[in-house]
């Protein structure tokens, strides 16, 4: 896993939405080329994150879209005593880039 300390989270991140964009941007930067096989014969990226410009409808402007697929190991997370995030398995061991610390 890419290790970090709470001190690495920029002080401007003060909402869950900002935290999600920060974390998904990091995963996309570090692991955006990794793939997995969701079903036989198909592949998908483990992390995808990007800003999109919306040109139509009531929400014209920029939006951030992201998704991630994190292996959960065994099915213990459904019945185990730990919180779901404690069962997340690593995608890589790449260090947190310094650009994400401020």
C-alpha positions as CSV (number, residue, x, y, z in Angstrom):
1,X,0.0,0.0,0.0
2,X,1.1,3.6,-0.4
3,X,1.7,4.7,3.1
4,X,1.0,8.2,4.4
5,X,0.5,10.0,7.6
6,X,-2.3,12.3,8.5
7,X,0.2,15.1,8.3
8,X,0.6,14.4,4.6
9,X,-3.0,15.5,4.0
10,X,-3.0,19.1,2.9
11,X,-4.6,21.5,5.4
12,X,-7.0,22.7,2.7
13,X,-8.7,19.3,2.7
14,X,-11.5,19.9,5.2
15,X,-14.4,17.9,3.7
16,X,-15.0,14.3,2.7
17,X,-15.5,15.4,-0.9
18,X,-12.1,17.1,-1.0
19,X,-10.5,14.0,0.6
20,X,-12.1,11.7,-2.0
21,X,-10.8,13.8,-4.9
22,X,-7.3,13.9,-3.2
23,X,-7.2,10.2,-2.6
24,X,-8.6,9.1,-6.0
25,X,-6.2,11.5,-7.8
26,X,-3.3,9.8,-6.0
27,X,-4.5,6.3,-6.8
28,X,-5.0,7.3,-10.4
29,X,-1.5,8.8,-10.6
30,X,0.2,5.8,-8.9
31,X,-1.9,2.9,-10.2
32,X,-3.8,4.2,-13.2
33,X,-2.2,1.8,-15.5
34,X,-2.8,-1.3,-13.4
35,X,-5.6,-3.6,-14.6
36,X,-7.7,-6.4,-13.2
37,X,-10.0,-9.0,-14.7
38,X,-13.6,-8.3,-13.4
39,X,-14.9,-11.3,-15.4
40,X,-13.3,-13.8,-17.8
41,X,-11.9,-12.2,-20.9
42,X,-12.4,-8.6,-19.9
43,X,-10.0,-6.1,-18.2
44,X,-10.5,-2.8,-16.5
45,X,-8.3,-0.3,-14.8
46,X,-8.0,-0.5,-11.0
47,X,-8.1,3.3,-10.7
48,X,-9.7,6.0,-12.8
49,X,-10.1,9.7,-12.0
50,X,-10.6,12.7,-14.2
51,X,-12.2,16.1,-14.4
52,X,-15.1,16.3,-16.9
53,X,-16.7,19.4,-18.4
54,X,-20.5,19.3,-18.6
55,X,-21.9,21.3,-21.4
56,X,-25.7,20.6,-21.2
57,X,-28.4,20.5,-18.6
58,X,-28.7,22.2,-15.2
59,X,-25.2,21.3,-14.0
60,X,-23.0,23.0,-16.6
61,X,-19.4,23.2,-15.4
62,X,-16.7,21.0,-14.3
63,X,-17.2,17.7,-12.3
64,X,-14.7,15.2,-11.0
65,X,-15.3,11.5,-11.6
66,X,-13.4,8.7,-10.1
67,X,-13.6,5.0,-9.4
68,X,-11.3,2.5,-7.8
69,X,-11.3,-1.3,-7.5
70,X,-9.4,-2.4,-4.3
71,X,-9.0,-6.1,-3.6
72,X,-10.6,-7.1,-0.3
73,X,-8.8,-10.4,0.3
74,X,-11.1,-13.0,1.7
75,X,-14.7,-12.5,2.5
76,X,-13.9,-11.9,6.1
77,X,-14.7,-8.2,5.8
78,X,-18.4,-9.1,5.7
79,X,-18.4,-11.0,9.0
80,X,-15.1,-10.0,10.7
81,X,-14.8,-7.7,13.7
82,X,-12.8,-5.0,11.8
83,X,-14.1,-2.0,9.9
84,X,-14.3,-2.6,6.1
85,X,-11.3,-0.4,5.3
86,X,-9.0,-2.6,7.5
87,X,-9.4,-5.4,4.9
88,X,-8.3,-3.4,1.9
89,X,-5.3,-5.0,0.1
90,X,-2.5,-3.1,-1.5
91,X,-2.5,-2.2,-5.2
92,X,1.2,-1.2,-5.1
93,X,3.9,0.0,-2.7
94,X,4.7,3.2,-4.5
95,X,5.6,6.1,-2.2
96,X,3.2,9.1,-1.9
97,X,4.5,11.8,-4.3
98,X,5.6,15.0,-2.5
99,X,3.3,17.0,-4.8
100,X,0.3,15.7,-3.0
101,X,1.5,16.8,0.4
102,X,0.6,20.5,0.0
